[in-house]
Amino acid sequence: MNRLLKVVIILFLAVGFILGSATPAYAQEMVNLTYADLDDQDFSNQELVGAVFAASSMRRVSMRNSDLTNAMMTESVLLDADLHGVNFSGALIDRVTFDFSDLSDAILTGAIATRTRFYDTDITGADFTDAVIDRYQVSLMCERAEGVNPITGISTRDSLGCKD
């Protein structure tokens, strides 16, 4: 009986240790790159869901075909960045500079992109459906909006609400 009790206690402790230290399958470590100097870095084809890029320098960064769903990007500079095919669905993109960047085929559905600049940004095939973007930026983007997003099937002009 004594031996059986010891075995049961050891098994109980072992199971408790395993369950207590296990990370749930759905848990993902959040990437926080606040105030980071990420110039010339390559984040292509990465799972960056919910990542934080606050006040980060990202000149010439590549995030090509990466998933940044629900990411937070504030006060960051992405000059001449390769963001082709990036998924920014539901992302908070506030006071970000995307000047001279490639956002072609990107998905920004439901994103909040306030006080964000898109000067000379390639938006061919980008989907901005239900995105919150300053009217002035939308009017500038409508002047060059063209293409259809290959994933969502939505035209860039329609997603921005451009008048024909």
SULFEN-V904445 format. One record per residue. RES is the residue in one small letter. BURIAL is 1 if it has 24 or more other ideal C-beta (glycine too) atoms within 12 Angstrom, else 0. D_LAST is the distance of its C-alpha to the last C-alpha in whole Angstrom. Layout:
RES	BURIAL	D_LAST
RES	BURIAL	D_LAST
This chain:
m	0	85
n	0	84
r	0	83
l	0	80
l	0	79
k	0	79
v	0	77
v	0	74
i	0	74
i	0	73
l	0	70
f	0	69
l	0	69
a	0	67
v	0	65
g	0	64
f	0	63
i	0	61
l	0	59
g	0	59
s	0	58
a	0	55
t	0	52
p	0	49
a	0	47
y	0	44
a	0	45
q	0	43
e	0	45
m	0	42
v	1	41
n	0	41
l	1	40
t	0	40
y	0	41
a	0	41
d	0	41
l	1	39
d	0	38
d	0	38
q	1	39
d	0	38
f	1	36
s	0	35
n	0	35
q	1	36
e	0	37
l	1	36
v	1	35
g	1	35
a	1	36
v	1	37
f	1	36
a	1	36
a	0	37
s	1	37
s	1	37
m	1	35
r	0	34
r	0	33
v	1	34
s	1	33
m	1	32
r	1	30
n	1	30
s	1	32
d	1	31
l	1	31
t	1	30
n	1	31
a	1	32
m	1	33
m	1	32
t	1	32
e	1	33
s	1	33
v	1	32
l	1	30
l	1	30
d	1	29
a	1	29
d	1	29
l	1	27
h	1	26
g	1	25
v	1	27
n	1	27
f	1	26
s	1	26
g	1	27
a	1	28
l	1	29
i	1	27
d	1	28
r	1	29
v	1	28
t	1	27
f	1	25
d	0	25
f	0	25
s	1	25
d	1	24
l	1	22
s	1	21
d	1	21
a	1	22
i	1	22
l	1	22
t	1	21
g	1	23
a	1	24
i	1	24
a	1	23
t	0	24
r	0	25
t	1	24
r	1	23
f	1	21
y	0	21
d	0	21
t	1	21
d	1	20
i	1	17
t	1	16
g	1	17
a	1	17
d	1	17
f	1	17
t	1	17
d	0	19
a	1	19
v	1	20
i	1	19
d	0	19
r	0	16
y	0	17
q	1	17
v	1	14
s	0	12
l	0	14
m	1	13
c	1	9
e	0	10
r	1	12
a	1	11
e	0	12
g	1	14
v	0	16
n	1	18
p	0	22
i	0	23
t	1	21
g	0	19
i	1	16
s	1	13
t	1	12
r	1	9
d	1	9
s	1	13
l	1	11
g	0	9
c	0	6
k	0	4
d	0	0
